[in-house]
Amino acid sequence: MKPVYTHEEVIANFQTLVERWDFDTEIKRLGIGAMQIMRRKQMRLEFQGLAAGLWRLALARSFPEDGQQIFEGYLERCLGEGGKKAQQLVERSRQYAEMIALRGDTDFSEVSRHITSFLDLPDAARKGATLKLALEIRQMYNLIFERMI
């Protein structure tokens, strides 16, 4: 029986989703201003890697037999674009996929703490930002899962 969706179709669908995602909204919510160009660039890479990690988790649920292979195909496609940025994205994607796999879709607080560790915030503000970001990550995951195919 022929699969309903090819690996390439699933990968292309995710790439389209990520390309249209406005990570600047999340970055702004974290208090990173427009003039913090290097910090914004770093956080955009973090959020792209996070999205790929969340997608890997969704792939495991939707395509339990082929999820890892589809994920690797996406990473190969990224590397095919070449350059340092592509290598960094692949590295971040793998790191976030591993981090997220530890708790699955039950708790995104660890990954949220990781991202907020990049921010210069007092402890009290960091706790609030971490909780809020964990909820936003949950929404990101739900969106990715809903738009898997």
N, C-alpha and C positions, 0 to 999 in steps of 0.2 A: 504494500500500500504506500502510495506517495505521500510524503509529509505535506501538511496543509501550508506550511510556510518554510521557505528555504532559509538557511543560515544567513545568506546575504540579505534577504529581505528583513530579517529581524535586526541585523546589524545596521542596515540603512535606516530603518525606522528609529533606532536609538540615536544614531548620529544626527538625524533631523531634529529629534527632540532636544538634544544637547545644544545644537547650533542655535535653536530658537530660544533657549532658556536665558532669561535675564538674570544672570548671577549678580549683576550690579545691585539689584534690589536687596539680596541677602547681604552683600558686602556693606551696603549703606546701613542696613539694620544693625550691623555689628559695630557701627560707629566709625568706619573707615571712610574718611573724607576724600573728595575728588582730587585734592592736592597730594595725597599719599599714594603716588603713582606706583612705586615699587611694592608697597604693601597690598595695593589693589591687584596688581599683577600676580603676586604670590597667592592671594586668596582666590582669585579666579581659577588658578591652577588647582588649588585645593578643592574647590567646589566641583570642578570638572572631574577630578579623580574620585571625589565622593559620589558623584552621580554614577560613574562607572561602577563603583563598588556596590552601590544600591541596586544597580541594574543586574550585577552578577547575582545578588541575592534573589532578585525577582526571576532571573533565568532559572535558578535552581528549583523554584516552585513551578514555573510554567513549562520548563523543558528539562526535567530531571535527568534524562539520558544524555542530552546534548548541550546542556547549559555551559559547562566548562569549555567545550570545543567552540561554541559560539563566542564566548568571552575572549578566548585566545585569538579567534579570527578578527575580532574588533581590535585587539591590541596590535596584531600584525598589520592591520590596515593603518592604524595610527603611526606605527614605526615606518611604514611605507612612505609616509609624508616626509620623513627625514627630519633631521635637525635636533638640536638640544631640547627644544620645547616638547617635541613628540616623545623623546626618551623620558623626559621628566613626567609627562602625562601618563605614560605606561607604568612607570615606577609608582606614582601616586595611586593609580588605579589598582594596582596589585596590593599596595599597602592598605588602602581602604577596604578592598574586598576581603582581605585577611582579617582586618580589625572588625568588620561588620559580621563576618562569619562566626565569630566567637559567641555572639548573643543572638544572631539572627534578627528577626524583625520584632523581638520582644523588648529591646532596650537600646536606644541610640545615645544614651548619656555618655558612654565612653568616647565615642567618636566626636560627640559634641564638645566634650572637655578637651579633646585633642585640638580641635579647631580653635576654640577660645583661648587655648594656651598661647596662640600667636598674638593675642591682643594685650595691650598695656592697660589692664583694668585692675582696680582694687579688688580684693577677695570677695567682698559683698556683691559688687557689680558683676563679677565674673560668674558667681553662682546663678544669678538671675539670667545672665546672657546664655549660660550653658543650658539651663532649663528651657528657655525660649527656643534656642537653636535646636535642641533635641526634638521639640515639637515640630519645628519647621522641617527637620530631616525626615520625620515621620510622614509629613505631607509630601515631601519630595519622593519618598519611597512609594507612597500610595499612587502618586501621579505616574511614576515610572511603571509601576505594576499594571495600572489601568490602561496604559498606552503601549503595552509591551508589543502588541502586533496591530 
